[in-house]
């Protein structure tokens, strides 16, 4: 519990349980800038690991995370992200990476801009958001990209869902636009098994 408010958390490296900038299970993070935080090895959540609590009105940018992991900006299983900007998070390796902007299996993301996040190379999913559960409400997911040399011509594995790679959860009242992948035949904005079950309106 407790509150972190109007702080700058910058250029930190996490390992183990992840959370290069913050690892939180409760409380409030409000009006902060998290910039250039990262995780080493296979740790998750370059900017924040969120298993409870509320992150509001924050800028989470320029985060990276480890191989075979997820959430360059945010890795969340519960809690809320509200009114934030999540931009320019990336992973520069090539193997089994999910959700450069956000990896989520629970919780809620609301009124948040997710833009300019990038995944490089192949066997990876969801540059903006990789979604295995939870809710996206009234968010804008734009200009996120899956790019890489293994994907040119559609010969690589994975590399789907430039905006969102969807497995479960709900998507409501969101703008999902201008996202890209280099995989031939992929829906650049919204891709995944069972995606028609998402309740989304744009």
C-alpha positions in Angstrom: 0.0 0.0 0.0 1.0 3.7 0.1 1.3 6.3 -2.7 4.1 7.3 -5.1 3.2 10.6 -6.7 4.8 13.0 -9.2 8.1 11.1 -9.2 10.6 10.3 -12.0 11.8 6.7 -12.0 14.5 6.3 -14.7 17.1 3.9 -16.1 16.8 1.2 -13.5 17.4 -2.6 -14.1 15.4 -5.3 -12.5 15.6 -9.1 -12.4 14.0 -12.0 -10.6 10.3 -11.1 -10.1 10.6 -8.3 -12.6 9.6 -4.7 -12.5 12.6 -2.7 -13.7 10.9 0.6 -12.5 8.2 -0.6 -10.0 6.9 -3.9 -8.8 3.6 -3.3 -7.0 0.8 -5.4 -5.5 -1.2 -2.5 -4.0 -1.4 1.2 -3.4 -1.3 4.0 -5.9 1.3 5.3 -8.4 0.1 8.7 -9.7 1.4 11.3 -12.1 4.9 9.7 -12.4 7.3 9.3 -15.3 8.9 5.9 -15.8 11.6 6.2 -18.4 14.2 3.8 -19.7 13.7 1.0 -17.1 14.4 -2.5 -18.1 14.6 -6.1 -16.9 17.5 -8.5 -17.4 17.4 -12.2 -18.2 13.9 -13.6 -18.4 12.3 -11.1 -16.0 9.1 -9.4 -17.0 7.8 -5.8 -16.9 10.4 -3.3 -17.9 8.5 -0.4 -16.5 6.0 -1.9 -14.0 4.9 -5.3 -12.8 1.3 -4.8 -11.5 -0.4 -7.5 -9.5 -2.7 -5.0 -7.6 -3.2 -1.3 -7.0 -3.8 1.6 -9.3 -1.4 3.3 -11.8 -2.9 6.6 -12.9 -1.9 9.5 -15.1 1.6 8.2 -15.6 4.0 8.2 -18.6 5.6 4.8 -19.1 8.2 4.9 -21.9 11.4 3.5 -23.4 11.2 0.2 -21.3 12.6 -3.1 -22.4 12.4 -6.6 -21.0 14.1 -10.0 -21.1 14.0 -12.9 -23.6 11.0 -15.2 -23.4 9.1 -12.7 -21.3 6.6 -9.8 -21.8 5.6 -6.3 -20.9 8.3 -3.8 -22.0 6.1 -1.1 -20.5 3.6 -2.9 -18.2 3.2 -6.6 -17.1 -0.1 -7.0 -15.3 -2.2 -9.8 -13.8 -4.5 -7.5 -11.7 -5.0 -3.9 -10.8 -5.8 -0.9 -12.9 -4.0 1.4 -15.3 -6.0 4.6 -15.9 -5.3 7.7 -18.0 -1.7 6.7 -18.8 0.6 7.1 -21.8 2.6 3.9 -22.7 5.0 4.6 -25.6 8.2 3.5 -27.3 8.7 0.4 -25.3 10.4 -2.4 -27.1 12.2 -5.7 -27.2 15.3 -5.9 -29.4 15.9 -9.7 -29.3 14.1 -12.2 -31.4 12.7 -15.1 -29.4 9.3 -15.6 -27.7 8.3 -12.1 -26.6 4.8 -10.8 -25.9 3.4 -7.3 -25.5 5.9 -4.6 -25.9 3.5 -2.0 -24.5 1.4 -4.1 -22.2 1.2 -7.8 -21.3 -2.0 -8.5 -19.4 -3.9 -11.5 -18.1 -6.2 -9.6 -15.7 -7.1 -6.2 -14.4 -8.3 -3.2 -16.3 -6.7 -0.6 -18.6 -8.8 2.4 -19.2 -8.5 5.8 -21.0 -4.9 5.0 -21.9 -2.8 5.7 -25.0 -0.7 2.8 -26.2 1.5 4.0 -29.1 4.8 3.5 -30.9 5.7 0.2 -29.1 7.8 -2.2 -31.2 8.6 -5.9 -31.3 11.5 -7.0 -33.5 11.9 -10.3 -35.3 9.9 -13.5 -35.0 7.9 -15.9 -32.7 6.4 -12.8 -30.9 2.9 -11.4 -30.4 1.2 -8.1 -29.8 3.4 -5.0 -30.2 0.8 -2.8 -28.5 -0.9 -5.3 -26.2 -0.7 -9.0 -25.6 -4.0 -9.9 -24.0 -4.8 -13.2 -22.1 -7.6 -11.7 -19.9 -8.8 -8.5 -18.3 -10.4 -5.5 -19.9 -9.4 -2.7 -22.3 -11.9 0.2 -21.9 -11.8 3.4 -24.0 -8.2 3.1 -25.0 -6.3 4.2 -28.1 -3.9 1.7 -29.5 -2.1 3.2 -32.5 1.2 3.0 -34.5 2.6 -0.1 -32.8 4.7 -2.4 -35.0 5.9 -6.0 -35.3 9.0 -5.8 -37.6 11.9 -8.1 -38.3 14.0 -9.7 -41.0 12.6 -13.2 -40.4 9.1 -11.9 -41.2 9.6 -10.4 -44.7 7.4 -12.2 -47.1 5.5 -14.0 -44.3 8.2 -16.7 -43.8 8.6 -16.2 -40.1 6.7 -17.5 -37.1 4.4 -15.5 -34.9 4.8 -11.7 -35.4 1.0 -11.2 -35.3 -1.2 -8.4 -33.9 0.7 -5.2 -34.4 -2.0 -3.5 -32.2 -3.4 -6.3 -30.1 -2.8 -10.0 -30.0 -5.9 -11.4 -28.3 -6.5 -14.7 -26.5 -9.1 -13.7 -23.8 -10.7 -10.7 -22.1 -12.9 -7.8 -23.3 -12.2 -4.9 -25.5 -14.7 -2.1 -25.4 -15.0 1.4 -27.0 -11.3 1.4 -28.2 -9.6 3.0 -31.2 -7.2 0.4 -32.8 -5.7 2.0 -35.8 -2.5 2.3 -37.9 -0.7 -0.6 -36.4 1.5 -2.8 -38.6 3.2 -6.1 -39.0 5.4 -7.6 -41.7 3.5 -10.9 -41.7 1.5 -11.5 -44.9 -2.2 -12.0 -44.2 -2.1 -10.8 -40.6 -4.7 -8.3 -39.3 -2.3 -5.6 -38.4 -4.6 -4.1 -35.8 -6.3 -7.0 -34.0 -5.3 -10.6 -34.3 -5.8 -13.9 -32.3 -7.7 -17.0 -31.7 -11.2 -16.3 -30.5 -10.9 -12.6 -31.3 -14.6 -12.5 -32.4 -15.5 -13.1 -28.7 -14.1 -9.8 -27.7 -16.8 -7.2 -27.2 -15.2 -4.3 -29.0 -16.5 -1.2 -30.8 -14.4 1.3 -32.6 
